């Protein structure tokens, strides 16, 4: 799942080559990371696309100076989490009710992974509460250490370990009896 390239347009656009100042390289390098966080933390593909664009637009506009690639990556992760949270909790999303049940977009339309197992796992992760989902995603899909996740989320390492444990337990409960039955 870590290879969740931005599916909205099938990859890179010709207009990406027009981005000055290294933004193009940053987008190429971190698009899977940012889109993976966005799609995991929003309710629909359109919202994930919006969060993805907002992260890189903010990066491009601010032209923040970083101490290194780890600092840049941390900034992108934090910004992606914040953008996805802001979009998901916006007054528009919390006050608007779809006219009919078929308009509810519980899963990003057209967003599928390579195998049925990956799709089931992705849906199970998206069903976790945000605090658990963030930690599970960053630990397993972005290969960040407990210490690094704690630093990014502004919590203690013990809290990250507890969230990982609770996330694993909930995933285990959700996945037993399905494709992942032991």
C-alpha positions in Angstrom: 0.0 0.0 0.0 3.0 2.3 0.4 3.0 2.6 -3.4 -0.3 4.4 -3.6 0.6 6.8 -6.4 -1.8 9.6 -7.0 -4.5 7.8 -9.0 -6.6 10.8 -9.9 -4.7 11.5 -13.1 -2.7 8.3 -13.6 0.7 9.8 -12.6 2.6 12.9 -13.5 1.2 15.7 -15.6 3.1 17.7 -18.2 2.4 20.8 -16.1 4.5 19.4 -13.3 7.6 20.1 -15.3 6.7 23.8 -15.1 7.1 23.9 -11.3 10.2 25.9 -10.4 12.6 25.7 -7.5 12.7 21.9 -6.9 8.9 21.6 -6.2 8.7 19.2 -9.1 11.3 16.9 -7.6 9.6 17.0 -4.1 6.2 16.2 -5.7 7.8 13.2 -7.5 9.6 12.0 -4.4 6.8 12.3 -1.9 3.5 12.0 -3.9 2.8 8.4 -2.7 3.5 9.4 0.9 1.2 12.4 0.8 -1.6 10.8 -1.2 -1.5 7.7 1.0 -2.0 9.8 4.1 -4.7 11.9 2.4 -6.7 8.9 1.1 -6.4 7.0 4.4 -7.6 10.0 6.4 -10.4 11.4 4.3 -13.9 10.1 3.5 -13.7 10.2 -0.3 -11.3 10.4 -3.2 -12.2 14.0 -4.0 -11.3 15.1 -0.5 -8.0 13.1 -0.7 -7.2 14.9 -4.0 -7.9 18.2 -2.4 -5.7 17.5 0.6 -2.9 16.2 -1.8 -3.1 19.4 -3.8 -3.2 21.6 -0.7 -0.1 20.1 0.8 2.0 20.6 -2.3 0.6 24.0 -3.0 1.4 25.1 0.5 4.9 23.6 0.1 5.4 25.5 -3.2 4.1 28.8 -1.9 6.0 28.9 1.4 9.3 27.7 0.0 10.2 26.5 3.6 13.9 25.9 4.2 14.6 22.5 5.8 17.6 21.1 7.7 17.5 18.0 5.6 15.3 15.4 3.9 14.0 14.0 7.2 12.8 17.5 8.2 11.2 18.0 4.8 9.5 14.6 5.1 8.3 15.3 8.6 6.8 18.7 7.4 5.0 17.0 4.5 3.6 14.2 6.8 2.4 16.7 9.4 0.9 19.0 6.7 -0.8 16.1 5.0 -2.3 14.9 8.3 -3.5 18.5 9.2 -5.0 19.1 5.7 -6.8 15.8 5.7 -8.2 16.5 9.2 -9.2 20.0 8.3 -11.0 18.8 5.1 -12.7 15.9 6.9 -13.9 18.1 9.8 -14.9 21.2 7.7 -18.3 22.7 8.4 -19.3 21.8 4.9 -18.6 18.1 5.5 -20.2 18.0 8.9 -23.4 19.8 8.0 -24.2 18.5 4.5 -26.2 15.3 4.3 -26.4 13.3 1.0 -29.8 13.2 -0.6 -29.8 9.5 -1.1 -27.7 6.7 0.5 -26.0 5.8 -2.8 -24.3 9.3 -2.8 -22.5 8.4 0.4 -18.8 7.9 -0.6 -17.5 5.7 2.1 -14.6 4.6 0.0 -12.7 6.6 -2.6 -14.4 5.7 -5.9 -12.1 3.9 -8.3 -9.4 3.6 -5.7 -8.3 0.0 -5.5 -5.1 -1.7 -4.7 -3.4 -4.7 -6.4 -5.1 -7.5 -4.4 -8.3 -8.2 -2.6 -6.3 -8.6 0.6 -4.8 -5.2 0.3 -8.3 -3.7 -0.4 -9.7 -5.4 2.7 -6.8 -4.2 4.8 -7.1 -0.7 3.5 -10.8 -0.5 4.4 -10.1 -1.9 7.9 -7.4 0.7 8.5 -9.8 3.5 7.3 -12.4 2.2 9.8 -10.0 2.9 12.7 -10.3 6.1 14.7 -8.0 8.8 13.5 -5.5 8.6 16.4 -5.0 4.9 15.8 -5.2 5.1 12.0 -2.4 7.7 11.9 0.0 5.7 14.0 -0.7 2.4 12.2 -0.3 4.0 8.8 2.9 5.8 9.7 4.4 2.8 11.4 3.6 0.1 8.8 3.3 1.9 5.5 5.8 4.7 5.9 8.3 2.7 8.1 8.6 5.4 10.7 9.9 4.5 14.2 7.9 4.9 17.3 10.1 7.8 18.4 9.7 9.6 15.0 5.9 9.2 15.1 5.8 10.5 18.6 7.8 13.6 17.5 5.6 14.2 14.4 2.3 13.8 16.3 3.5 15.7 19.4 2.8 12.8 21.8 4.8 10.6 24.1 6.4 7.4 22.8 4.3 5.4 25.2 1.2 6.9 23.7 2.3 5.8 20.3 3.0 2.2 21.5 -0.4 2.1 23.1 -2.1 3.4 20.0 -0.2 0.8 17.9 -1.3 -2.0 20.2 -4.9 -0.9 20.2 -4.8 -0.4 16.4 -3.4 -3.9 15.9 -6.1 -5.4 18.2 -8.9 -3.6 16.4 -7.5 -4.7 13.0 -7.2 -8.3 14.2 -10.8 -8.2 15.4 -12.0 -6.7 12.1 -10.0 -9.0 9.8 -10.6 -12.4 11.5 -13.4 -14.3 9.8 -12.7 -12.6 6.4 -9.9 -13.1 4.0 -7.4 -13.1 6.9 -9.0 -15.9 8.9 -6.3 -17.8 10.7 
